[in-house]
Amino acid sequence: MKKWFIHHPKTLSMHEIQCLLVAYPFIMTPQAIQMYMTLCAFSNVREGSFTSHDLAIHLNVFDHEVEPLIQTCVSVDLMQWYEQKNMVILVIKPVLDIPALMSHPLFARLLSTQDSLYFKALSMKYPPLKNDLTPTQFKYQQRHLDWNDADENRFNLKKETSLPQSETFKTSLFLQLCEEIILPSSMRNEENLSIITSLANTYLVDEKSMKKFVSKAINYKTLTLNAHKLSELILTSYQVSGYKDTSYQQHPLSFFTAINEGRPVVEKDQQLIEFLNSQYTFDQETFNFLLETILKSYHGRFTKKNAQHLAESWVRAKIKNLKDAKAYVKSQKSSISDSNSMKLPEHYNNKNISYERKDELIKKIKEMDDE
C-alpha cells in the first residue's frame, strides 16, 4: 500500500484561504482544493506517514480517488511529488496570490473568462503593481565573509556527505520527524547523524522507528547519544530477518543483507564494504554486483584481499557499468571452463588394455612418485 509523507508543515494564511475559495475553483475542482487544505492540516497535526484511506475518510471519497486529487494539486503547482519505493514525499507549496494568478500565462486566461463578483472584488482588493514602477535594489553589506578554497572544499564535502542520496535511510526525513525536544539541535552533529544513519542502513530501520530508538538512547542531562545502547535497542526490538530484495538499485548494505538471506551485516563486513565504496568509483548497481560476485567467486568468503583482487581486475578491464561487469564475469567463466578442459591420453577410454600395458603404466606412476 502506498504511503504519503509531508516534508514540512504548511500553515495557510487568511489571504491564501481567500484565494483558494474564491479564485482556485475556476482552476481546479472543489475536491482538489479540499485535498490541498486537508494536507495542510495533516502537516500540522499528524506525525509520520499516512495512507490513502486516512485521507479518504476526511474527504468522504473512495481510497482510489485520493491519488488523482493529489496529482491535480501537483499539476497546478500547489505541491511537489517525490517517489521513494512505496512512499510519496509531498512538498506543499504556497498558494499563488491574486497578482501572481493574474500574471500567470494559463491561470490568468482561465480567470479572465469568469464573471464572479466575488473574484472581481478580491482582485480589486489586491491590485497588481503599476507597470511604470521600477524596484530599487541595495547591495548586501551587513556581514563580511572570510572564505578561502579550504573552506569551500569543507563546505562542499559536508553537503555531499550529510545527506547521501543513495541510502535507504533518509536522514533529512528522520530529522523532520524528530522534534527539538527529542533530538536537540546541539546533538544534530555529523558524528551522531553518522552513527544513526549507519545503524539504520545496517539493520534496515525506517525513519519513524529510528526516532523511537534514538529517544531512548539519549542522556538528556548530558546531551549525549549512547551508540551502544542504540545498537542494543535496535537488535532486540527491530526484526529484519527475511529481507530478500536483491535488486541492484539499493544501498550496498541493504543489498548485502538481502544476498545473505536477511541477516544483518556484521561490523567487519560493513567496514570492508564502506572501504571498497570509497576506493572504487563504480556506480551503485555495478558496486552491488561486485559484492555479489565476490561472494560467489570465493564461496562466501568476504575478505579484503579477495575483494580488492577482484575489484582491481574490474578496474583494469575498464568496467563502467552493470552491463560491462556482467559481460566481463561471463567471459571469465568461459575462459576458466576452456582452461580446465584438458585433452586426455588415448588409452584413457580404452577398456581392452592388456595386463602388460597396465603393469607398465603402474610402474611409470610409481617412478613419478619416487621422484
Secondary structure as UniProt FT lines:
FT   STRAND          3..6
FT   HELIX           14..22
FT   HELIX           24..26
FT   HELIX           30..45
FT   STRAND          50..51
FT   HELIX           52..59
FT   HELIX           63..65
FT   HELIX           66..75
FT   TURN            76..77
FT   STRAND          79..84
FT   TURN            85..86
FT   STRAND          87..92
FT   HELIX           98..102
FT   TURN            105..106
FT   HELIX           107..112
FT   HELIX           117..125
FT   TURN            131..132
FT   HELIX           149..162
FT   TURN            165..166
FT   HELIX           171..177
FT   TURN            180..182
FT   HELIX           185..187
FT   HELIX           190..203
FT   HELIX           207..217
FT   STRAND          218..219
FT   TURN            220..223
FT   STRAND          224..225
FT   HELIX           227..237
FT   TURN            241..242
FT   HELIX           252..259
FT   TURN            260..262
FT   HELIX           267..279
FT   HELIX           284..297
FT   TURN            298..300
FT   HELIX           304..316
FT   TURN            317..318
FT   HELIX           322..340
FT   HELIX           346..349
FT   TURN            351..352
FT   HELIX           355..370
//
